[in-house]
Each structure stands twice: as structure tokens, then as C-alpha cells.
Amino acid sequence: MAYDIETSKQPLKFPDQQTDQIMMISYMIDGVGYLITNREIVSEDIEDFEYTPKDEYPGDFTIFNEPDEVSGSSAEVCRTNAKKYRGNRPL
């Protein structure tokens, strides 16, 4: 499993959960990728895409263009996939 979270943080600062918004979250499990975007920040919908940095790392990404940071459908996808990877341990 690999993931990345991009936020609206200040330059050269760590993100602050009190002031910064999540712009997008990308993660990949067993070669299947997901990208969740926050449409309050990202100006237009992103279509599903394929990203293969090296032949041994192929990846098809499914995109969830969410209206805001706390939208429910993509959060549930994250929890479900994380539970598959981590088992029953709490997130």
C-alpha cells in the first residue's frame, strides 16, 4: 500500500489540521490506484487515468471528484480498502 495526501499548507510549513484543507488523496493497493479530489480547491473534475512510472509499477487510477473535504462516499472507500490491507486493526 502506498499513499500521498496533498494539503493547502503554507510554504515550508507542515500541514495544520486547524487551518489547512486536504486538496487530494492518492493511494494504491495491489496495483489499483485511487485519487480523491476536493472540488472546493480543484477547479474541474479529473477523469480516470493510467499512470505507469516504470513497467513493473503499472497503475490504473479511479477518480472520486468530491464536492468538499468531508464527503462521505470516498471516505468510505478509503476505510474499506484500508481495512482490507490492515485487517481489523483500527485506522
N, C-alpha and C positions, 0 to 999 in steps of 0.2 A: 504494500500500500504506500502511495506517495500522495502528498497534498501540498497546496500552497494557498495562502489567504492574503489577498491584497486589500489594503485599507486606505482611507483618506488621511493618513497621518501627516504631521508636519515634517519638512525636510530634516534629515539627520536625527530624527527622534524615533523612539519606539512607539508603536500604536498605544493609544489611551482609550480604553473601553468607554470612558465617560464622555469623550468628545468626538472620537473618530468613527466613521461608518465603514462597514465592510462593502467593498466595491464588487469583489468577486471571490469565489472559492473554486479551486480546481482540485480534483482528486482522481486517482486512478487505482483500480483494484483489478489484479489479474489481467492487465492489458485492456481494460474497459475504462474509458475516461468520462468524467462528468465536469461540466462547468456551470456554476450558478452565478448569474449576474444580478446586480441590484440596479433596476431601471431608474431609480431615483438619481443615480450617478451616471450609469452607462446610457448614452443618448439614443441608441436604437437596438432592436433585437439582433442577436447573433444567431446564425444558423449552425446546425450540427456540422462538425468538421472532422477531418482526419489529420493527425499530427504524428509524424514518424521521424524523430530526430536521428535515429540510426535504424538500420534494418532489423536489428534484434530487439528494438523497442517500438513495435507498431502500436498505434492507438487511434481508435475511433471515439470521438467525444460527443456525448449527448448534452445538449444545452438546455438549461432551465432559466428563462428570462423572467425573473420575478419582479413584481411591482415595487417591492421595498425589501429592506433588510430582514424583516421578521416573517416573511410569507411562509405559510405552512407546508406547501407541497414539497419543495426542495429540501426543507429541513428534515422532513420525514424520510426522504430518500437518503440523505446523509446518515441519519440514525440507523436506518435499516441496513445499509451497506457496511457501516462501521461495526454493527453487531455481528454481521456475517464474518467480518475479518477478525474481530476481537473476541467473539464468543459472547458469553453472558456477563462479562465484566462491565462495570459501569463506565460510561464515557467520561 
